[in-house]
Amino acid sequence: MAQNSIFFCILVLGFVGISYAFDTSPLQDFCVAYLSSKVRINGLPCKDPATVVADDFFFRGFNSAGNTSNAYGSSVIPMNVARVPGLNTLGLTVARLDFSPGGFVPPHLHPRGTEILIVLEGSLEVGFVTSYPNYKHYSKVLEKGDAFVVPVGLVHYQRNVGKGKTVAFGIVNSQNAGITVISNAIFGAKPAINSDYLSRAFQLDKKIVQGLQAKF
């Protein structure tokens, strides 16, 4: 019980430490998102504070594992402004990550947020690659209680390297960090990127490129 309490405190400190680090600071105590509003702004408009209730700040769903029966063998359960309107303008998104043995998250990047990954159970390899000209690969295998920082905008990945399941939490310092999965962006673009160009850019046979485009 004591160990769980200590780890919870570490998790909370992680939330607080990065919550204001990227998005702009709020100008009031809170701005609970008015999700049904037709107004389009950089963020989401606030609903009338008089109508705000405790459930606007509440989320239940991290107690159960996500469904990892997919091609990646992983799942993401997000706690974001769409699910918790009270997160609006607070610069924070949290997610539970579940990995079956051999499960992974493919290479991707968050254009608007730095991420902290914390492992609760299992063994998780986490890595990122720096930008041009070095493209240096930094990676670490995280065990229970370990954490790792992925700087904003860098390509990164996670994969379960343990024999059993792995559970982790990801914390991003933006309410809308965005996600670009590299393979989907390149080979799944709509309309498609010219296959001759991709063949030359990746030094692959054109038929391989077209096969990848058909898959994504």
Solvent accessible surface area in square Angstrom, and as a share of the most:
residue,aa,sasa,rsa
1,M,193,0.86
2,A,72,0.56
3,Q,122,0.54
4,N,100,0.51
5,S,53,0.34
6,I,110,0.56
7,F,35,0.15
8,F,127,0.53
9,C,74,0.44
10,I,86,0.43
11,L,18,0.09
12,V,53,0.30
13,L,126,0.63
14,G,17,0.16
15,F,44,0.18
16,V,98,0.56
17,G,59,0.57
18,I,24,0.12
19,S,12,0.08
20,Y,128,0.49
21,A,70,0.54
22,F,90,0.37
23,D,39,0.20
24,T,124,0.72
25,S,76,0.49
26,P,34,0.21
27,L,171,0.85
28,Q,91,0.41
29,D,135,0.70
30,F,71,0.30
31,C,5,0.03
32,V,1,0.01
33,A,3,0.03
34,Y,103,0.39
35,L,90,0.45
36,S,81,0.52
37,S,15,0.09
38,K,178,0.76
39,V,86,0.49
40,R,193,0.70
41,I,98,0.50
42,N,163,0.84
43,G,39,0.38
44,L,53,0.27
45,P,24,0.15
46,C,67,0.40
47,K,48,0.20
48,D,83,0.43
49,P,98,0.61
50,A,93,0.72
51,T,77,0.45
52,V,30,0.17
53,V,88,0.51
54,A,85,0.66
55,D,105,0.54
56,D,13,0.07
57,F,87,0.36
58,F,100,0.42
59,F,42,0.17
60,R,187,0.68
61,G,24,0.23
62,F,46,0.19
63,N,125,0.64
64,S,62,0.40
65,A,61,0.48
66,G,19,0.18
67,N,111,0.57
68,T,34,0.20
69,S,98,0.64
70,N,76,0.39
71,A,98,0.76
72,Y,83,0.31
73,G,10,0.10
74,S,11,0.07
75,S,17,0.11
76,V,83,0.48
77,I,30,0.15
78,P,36,0.23
79,M,41,0.18
80,N,38,0.20
81,V,17,0.10
82,A,69,0.54
83,R,125,0.46
84,V,2,0.01
85,P,21,0.13
86,G,2,0.02
87,L,12,0.06
88,N,0,0.00
89,T,40,0.23
90,L,42,0.21
91,G,1,0.01
92,L,22,0.11
93,T,25,0.14
94,V,3,0.02
95,A,14,0.11
96,R,24,0.09
97,L,11,0.06
98,D,6,0.03
99,F,3,0.01
100,S,32,0.21
101,P,84,0.53
102,G,56,0.54
103,G,2,0.02
104,F,72,0.30
105,V,20,0.12
106,P,15,0.09
107,P,68,0.43
108,H,6,0.03
109,L,37,0.19
110,H,21,0.09
111,P,59,0.37
112,R,105,0.38
113,G,2,0.02
114,T,29,0.17
115,E,11,0.05
116,I,26,0.13
117,L,0,0.00
118,I,4,0.02
119,V,0,0.00
120,L,52,0.26
121,E,74,0.33
122,G,29,0.28
123,S,19,0.13
124,L,0,0.00
125,E,23,0.10
126,V,0,0.00
127,G,0,0.00
128,F,22,0.09
129,V,46,0.27
130,T,36,0.21
131,S,72,0.47
132,Y,169,0.64
133,P,92,0.58
134,N,117,0.60
135,Y,132,0.50
136,K,112,0.47
137,H,99,0.44
138,Y,94,0.36
139,S,55,0.36
140,K,122,0.52
141,V,71,0.41
142,L,4,0.02
143,E,82,0.37
144,K,127,0.54
145,G,36,0.35
146,D,56,0.29
147,A,60,0.46
148,F,36,0.15
149,V,81,0.47
150,V,2,0.01
151,P,52,0.33
152,V,56,0.32
153,G,32,0.31
154,L,36,0.18
155,V,49,0.28
156,H,2,0.01
157,Y,38,0.15
158,Q,4,0.02
159,R,114,0.42
160,N,7,0.03
161,V,57,0.33
162,G,22,0.22
163,K,204,0.86
164,G,38,0.36
165,K,110,0.47
166,T,1,0.00
167,V,8,0.05
168,A,0,0.00
169,F,14,0.06
170,G,3,0.03
171,I,0,0.00
172,V,14,0.08
173,N,7,0.04
174,S,3,0.02
175,Q,26,0.12
176,N,96,0.49
177,A,10,0.08
178,G,22,0.21
179,I,108,0.55
180,T,50,0.29
181,V,36,0.21
182,I,56,0.28
183,S,31,0.20
184,N,65,0.33
185,A,43,0.33
186,I,48,0.24
187,F,24,0.10
188,G,15,0.14
189,A,28,0.22
190,K,165,0.70
191,P,127,0.80
192,A,72,0.56
193,I,58,0.30
194,N,90,0.46
195,S,18,0.12
196,D,71,0.37
197,Y,128,0.49
198,L,3,0.01
199,S,18,0.12
200,R,202,0.74
201,A,55,0.42
202,F,92,0.38
203,Q,167,0.74
204,L,63,0.32
205,D,82,0.43
206,K,78,0.33
207,K,164,0.70
208,I,92,0.47
209,V,0,0.00
210,Q,81,0.36
211,G,41,0.39
212,L,49,0.24
213,Q,35,0.15
214,A,91,0.71
215,K,155,0.66
216,F,73,0.31
